[in-house]
Amino acid sequence: MPDPLTRSERSALMAKVRSQGNLSTEGVVESTMVNKGVLGWVKHPMGIQGKPDFYFPDQRLLIFVDGCFWHGCPKCGRIPKSQVAFWRGKIESNRRRDRVVRRRLREEGFGVIRIWEHEAKGARWIVRLQSRLEGAGGTKG
């Protein structure tokens, strides 16, 4: 079925759509940390490059919860079939930015953990996080 809007009308409409963030995936991560007694984190800390989702200030550890589509997950990320060049460029630009931010944060002495959207409901990331926190003298309930 053809789009009833012209290309410019569709563009104007889509420009009005604002991100709500990755609340559902982020919520899964947050509730898992709470249920496992992982304490000492700040959600959406201000003033840290890259806008991490969670920050453990005592350990200088940052967590980024990344959507598989927007951040180009190597396991399940994909490129839409329409406007391939645009989407490939956009997603690759996001990946490049993520690498630069991660490198700069590590240079500033932060630890960085990335949790992919598809990993959020599994157990591996929380085990990895708990291990990092315990190794750094972290707080666990």
MIVOGU-403200 format. One line per field, with one value per residue (C-alpha): residue number from 1; residue in one letter; x, y, z. Coordinates in pm, 1 decimal. Each point is the difference from the previous one (the first is absolute). Example, Ala and Ser with C-alpha at 12.3 -4.5 7.8 and 13.67 -1.06 7.14 Angstrom:
<sites>
i = (1,2)
aa = (A,S)
c1 = (1230.0,137.0)
c2 = (-450.0,344.0)
c3 = (780.0,-66.0)
</sites>
This chain:
<sites>
i = (1,2,3,4,5,6,7,8,9,10,11,12,13,14,15,16,17,18,19,20,21,22,23,24,25,26,27,28,29,30,31,32,33,34,35,36,37,38,39,40,41,42,43,44,45,46,47,48,49,50,51,52,53,54,55,56,57,58,59,60,61,62,63,64,65,66,67,68,69,70,71,72,73,74,75,76,77,78,79,80,81,82,83,84,85,86,87,88,89,90,91,92,93,94,95,96,97,98,99,100,101,102,103,104,105,106,107,108,109,110,111,112,113,114,115,116,117,118,119,120,121,122,123,124,125,126,127,128,129,130,131,132,133,134,135,136,137,138,139,140,141)
aa = (M,P,D,P,L,T,R,S,E,R,S,A,L,M,A,K,V,R,S,Q,G,N,L,S,T,E,G,V,V,E,S,T,M,V,N,K,G,V,L,G,W,V,K,H,P,M,G,I,Q,G,K,P,D,F,Y,F,P,D,Q,R,L,L,I,F,V,D,G,C,F,W,H,G,C,P,K,C,G,R,I,P,K,S,Q,V,A,F,W,R,G,K,I,E,S,N,R,R,R,D,R,V,V,R,R,R,L,R,E,E,G,F,G,V,I,R,I,W,E,H,E,A,K,G,A,R,W,I,V,R,L,Q,S,R,L,E,G,A,G,G,T,K,G)
c1 = (0.0,153.2,60.8,-285.5,243.1,257.7,364.5,26.4,-324.4,123.6,334.3,-170.2,-223.0,289.1,207.1,-267.3,45.7,223.6,186.5,-126.2,332.5,38.3,-228.7,-117.9,348.7,143.8,-284.6,88.6,361.4,-106.0,-245.3,256.8,256.9,-257.0,-111.7,361.8,82.2,245.6,28.2,189.7,-97.8,-135.2,-238.6,71.6,285.4,49.7,325.9,149.7,78.6,-213.7,-299.5,39.2,-312.6,147.9,305.2,170.4,195.0,199.6,141.7,-7.7,-191.1,-245.4,-270.7,-141.8,-317.0,9.7,-279.6,105.8,-135.6,126.1,344.8,61.8,15.6,230.7,-232.1,-345.0,33.7,-141.9,-29.7,-353.4,-74.2,-96.7,246.1,285.0,277.9,-154.1,-51.2,339.2,165.0,-211.2,65.8,370.3,21.7,-160.9,247.9,294.3,-125.9,-44.0,360.7,136.6,-204.5,101.6,369.3,-16.9,-182.5,258.9,277.4,-172.5,11.2,-354.5,-89.7,-259.5,-249.0,-232.8,-316.5,-163.0,-377.4,-8.7,213.4,-215.8,-234.1,283.5,222.4,349.4,15.9,-101.7,261.3,261.6,-111.4,4.3,347.8,126.3,-157.1,138.3,343.5,-8.5,-124.0,-352.0,-324.4,-229.4,-300.4)
c2 = (0.0,334.2,264.9,255.7,277.1,160.7,-50.0,348.3,-46.6,-335.0,156.1,287.0,-244.9,-226.7,299.4,66.6,-347.0,22.8,-286.6,-137.4,-170.7,-372.1,-9.4,-358.7,-149.6,240.2,-90.2,-368.8,79.5,222.8,-252.0,-279.8,205.3,78.0,-365.0,-119.9,255.8,196.7,337.3,325.4,111.4,324.3,-5.3,240.5,189.3,354.9,127.1,-329.2,-30.1,-243.3,23.1,-333.6,-168.4,-96.4,115.0,-156.4,301.6,-192.1,-229.0,255.1,-259.5,95.7,-212.0,68.3,-186.3,2.5,-77.0,-263.1,193.6,351.4,-105.5,-264.5,-317.2,-248.6,-286.1,129.3,353.3,48.6,255.1,79.3,-88.4,355.0,289.7,-245.7,255.2,239.8,-268.6,-161.7,342.1,89.1,-324.9,-0.1,359.3,-109.2,-288.1,229.9,251.1,-282.5,-114.3,354.8,60.6,-335.4,69.5,350.4,-122.3,-273.3,257.5,202.8,-302.5,-129.0,-363.9,-54.0,-283.2,-21.5,-205.8,-74.6,2.9,-373.5,-73.5,191.2,-287.3,-250.7,-60.6,42.8,379.6,7.7,-263.1,204.4,319.1,-161.2,-135.3,346.0,159.7,-261.6,26.2,375.8,-28.4,79.8,10.5,-297.0,-45.6)
c3 = (0.0,-98.4,261.8,-8.1,98.1,-223.7,84.6,155.3,199.5,132.5,91.6,185.6,187.8,97.8,115.4,263.5,151.1,304.4,160.3,327.1,57.4,46.0,302.2,-32.0,-35.6,252.9,236.3,-26.0,91.3,288.9,144.9,-30.5,191.4,269.8,24.4,24.0,269.0,-211.1,171.6,-30.2,-348.9,-140.1,-293.8,-289.0,167.2,-121.6,-140.1,-119.3,-368.4,-196.6,235.0,180.1,129.4,337.8,196.0,300.9,134.5,264.1,-269.1,-285.0,-200.4,-275.1,-160.1,-342.8,-98.1,-379.4,-241.7,-252.7,-298.6,81.5,118.2,-267.1,208.6,-174.6,96.1,-91.7,-135.5,-348.3,-278.2,-125.6,-360.3,-93.8,-4.4,57.6,-48.0,253.8,265.5,-55.0,42.2,303.2,184.2,-86.9,124.1,329.6,31.6,-69.6,259.6,255.3,-53.3,39.8,315.4,151.3,-71.5,152.2,309.4,55.6,-42.3,274.7,231.6,-38.7,-44.2,-271.1,-38.2,-299.5,30.8,-332.7,-19.7,-76.2,309.3,249.5,86.9,37.3,301.4,-143.7,26.1,367.8,88.0,-188.5,178.0,344.5,-68.6,-102.2,307.4,240.4,-161.3,54.9,358.8,-117.4,185.7,-17.5,226.2)
</sites>
